[in-house]
Amino acid sequence: MSFRTFEVSDATLLGGGIHHVTVKSAALRRRADVSFYVPEGAKAESLPLVILLHGIYGSHWAWLYKGGAHQVLDRLIAEENLPPMMLAMPSDGLWGDGSGYAQHRSADYAAWIVEEVPEAAAEVDSRCRTSPRFISGLSMGGYGALRLGLLNPKRFTAISAHSSITHVAQMQGYVEESLVEFDLTDTNPLAVIDCAKLNARLPHLRFDCGSDDELVEPNRTLHRELTEAGIPHVYEEFSGGHTWDYWHEHLADSLRFFKASLVV
């Protein structure tokens, strides 16, 4: 195990396939939290891993207890023959109102997600150690999913994001901290479109946004830029705004997309 300390909740007390984990993160230089969900009764020898990133102000529990992500997964397994998957729902590292899932001088929030969260998942259930990996998220988490997925094409089979920020600068106005305070040392591009242009071979890519969402125009712009660059992707708009009702409903689209990418 690569973590100095690893504390996991008692499954007999929580029940329902939910696990909460606190680890000593080398990337963050402090303890950090992740919630996991493994569908009960999943007998597959391999469990694809889906990393779900939360938005500004959130934490590791948001996708479970505001988004009902485990309920969406269970429904699709029961009704649409979705293969069992493991959900990993990490905190963003809890810097300020949101870390942007990027590398700061004080901590590497990108490495935490890309390198350490899958390691923690494998400690909870070894069936995901070598299985396909997917990444998704909402708002700031959508930005993290798009950016980190595109920057690490060998690590992720597919990316699917919701209501996404498309450049870390768009966080200004939503967070208390100024971008100067972020003290970014990340040498990779901060705009999603620039990340998409770095590698010739990319994960399967989709993203969506609500037509009433204040971030819809940046998402439309990203769609146009990807199209002009000849980068294959799926972009969809649905009715709705920047709400948990929207994300709960359309997480299903991400999980269906991940299922389809397993057989492509």
N, C-alpha and C positions, 0 to 999 in steps of 0.2 A: 504494500500500500504506500502511495506517494505522499499521503498526508501525515503530518506529525500527530494530529489528534483527529478523531472521527467519532462523533456522537450521533446515534440514530435513535429515533423514538421507538417505543415498545409497540410493535404491530398488534399485539393482543389488546392494547388499550384503545388505540385509534380504530383499528378494524378497517374494512373496506378497501384494502390495498394501498392506503395512503401512508407515506413515510416522510418524516421531517428529519433533516440531517443538518448538523453544524460541523464544519470542518475548519481546521487551521489552514488558511490559504496562503501559499507562498507568493502567488501573484498579487494578492491584496495586502499581504503583510499583517493580516489579522484574521479573526474568525469570520465565517460567512455561512449563510443559510441557503438550503435548497429543499424544496418539496418534491416528492416523487409520487407517481401513481402507477401501479402495476395492476392491470385488470385481474380480478379474482378468477381463479380457475384457468388462467392462460397456460396452455400446455405446450406451446410452441417451443422448439429448441432454440430459436433465435428471436429476440425481441427488438424490432427497430426502435431507435431512440428518437423521440421528438422533444427538442428543447423549445420551451415557450418563454419568451421574454416579456416582462411587464413594462408598463409605461411609467412616465414621470409620477412621482409621489408614491409609487407602489412598492411591493416587496414580494418575497417568494410565495406568499399565500394568496396573492390576488387572483391568479388564474383558477385556483381551486374554489375559493370562497366568495368571489365576485363573478367569475366567469363560468363556473361549473364545468371546467374542461373535462374532468373525469366523467361527468354525466354524458357529455357529448360523445366522448370516445366509446363509452359503454353502449350508447344507443346505436351508433354506427356499426359496432361489432355485432349487435343483436339483429339489427334490421337490414344492414347492407353488406354483410359478410366482410367487413373491414378486418384485416388481420390484427391480432393483438399487438399493441404498441406500448412502450413505456414512455410516460410523460416526465420530463425533468423541468422543474419550474424554479430557477434560481433567483435570488435577489440580484440586483445590478451592482451590488457592492456597497450600496447605501451611502454614496457620497452626495452631500447636499440634497437638492430636490431630485437629482438624477445624474448618473455618471456619463450617460451617453454610450455606455459599453465601449469606451475607447481607452487608450493608454494615456494616463496622466503621469506626471512626474512622481506622484506619491504612491501610485498603485496601477497595476495593469489590469483594467477591467475587461479588456478584450481577451487576454490570456485566461482569465478566470472562466469565461464562458466557453471558449474554444477548446482549451486544454484540460482544465480541472473539473468542470461539471461532468463531462463524459466519464472521467475517472471515478468520480463519486458515484455516478449511476452504476457503474460496473461493480462497485463494492456492495451496492444494495441488491443488484441482481446481475449475476455474471453473464446472463444470456444476451445482454446488450453490448458486451465488450467488443465484439467484432461485427456487429450487425450494422445495417445502413443507418445513417444519422440524418435527421432533418432539423431545420431550424425555422421558427416562426415567432411572431410577436406582434404587439399592438403599439401604435404611436411611437414613442421613443424605442420601445421594444421591436417595432417593425423596422425602424432604422437599424437597430443592432442586428436583427436577423438578416436584412438585405446586405448590409455592409460586411458583416463578419462572414456570412455565407459566400459572398462573392470574392472576398479576399482569401478564402480558404476552400477552394473548389475541390480539393482532394479529400477533404474531411466530411463534406456534406453532399448527400445525393440530391436534395431538393430544398428550395427555399419558398416560403409562402408567408407574406406579410399583410397586415391589416392597418389601414388608416395611418400610414407611415410618415414620419418626418423623413425627409430625403437628404438633409444636410444638418450637421450638428448645430449650425448657426440658427436654425429654426426653433431651437429650444429657448432662445432668448425671448423674454416676455412671459414664458410659462414658469421659469425657475427664478429663484431669488438671486442665485449666483450669476455674476457676469461671466462671459466666455473667457475673459482674462484669468479669472479665478480657477477655471478648469485646468490651467497649466498643462496643456496637452503636449505630450512628447511623441505622439503617434506619428510615425513617418509615412504611413499609408494615407491615401486620399480620404478626405472627409465627406466628399459628395458621393452619393451612391452611384451616379452615372460614371464617375471617374473610376470607381472600384470595378465596375462592370467591364471597363475597357482594358483592364490590366492583363486578363488571361483569355486565351483563345477558347479554352474548354471550360464551361461554367456548369454549375448545378442546374437542374430544371428550376425554372423561375416563374413565380406568379405573385401578384399582389392585387389588393382591392381597396376600395375606399367608398364610404357613403356619400351620396350625392349632396347631402346637407352638411357634410363635414367641412370644417374650416381648413383642413389640409387637403381637400380634393384637388385644388389647383396645382400644388407641388407634385401630387401623384399623376395628374394628367401630363404635366411637363416631363416627368420621368418616363412615362409611357411613350411620349413623343420622341424623347432623346434616345431611348433604347431602340425604337423602331428605325429612326434615322441612322443609327449605328449598325443596324442589321443584327441586333442581339435578340435571339428568340426568347419570348416571354409570353405570359398571359396576364392581361390586365382587365379587371372587371369593376364596374360600379353598380352599387345597389342602393335602394332607398335606405335612408337612415343617417345618423350623425355619429358623433364621437362618444359612443355610449357602450356600456357593457351589454345591453340588449343586442346591439349590432355585433359585437365581438363573439358573444355566446352563439349567435346564429351562424356566423360565417366561419367560425373555427372549423365547422364541418367541411367547408370547402377546402380548407387547408389539408385536413386529414384525408379527404378523397383524392386530392392532388398527390399527396405522398403515396397513397396506395397505388395510384396509376404509375407513378415513377418507379415503383418496384419491378414492374413488368416491362418497362420500355427498354 
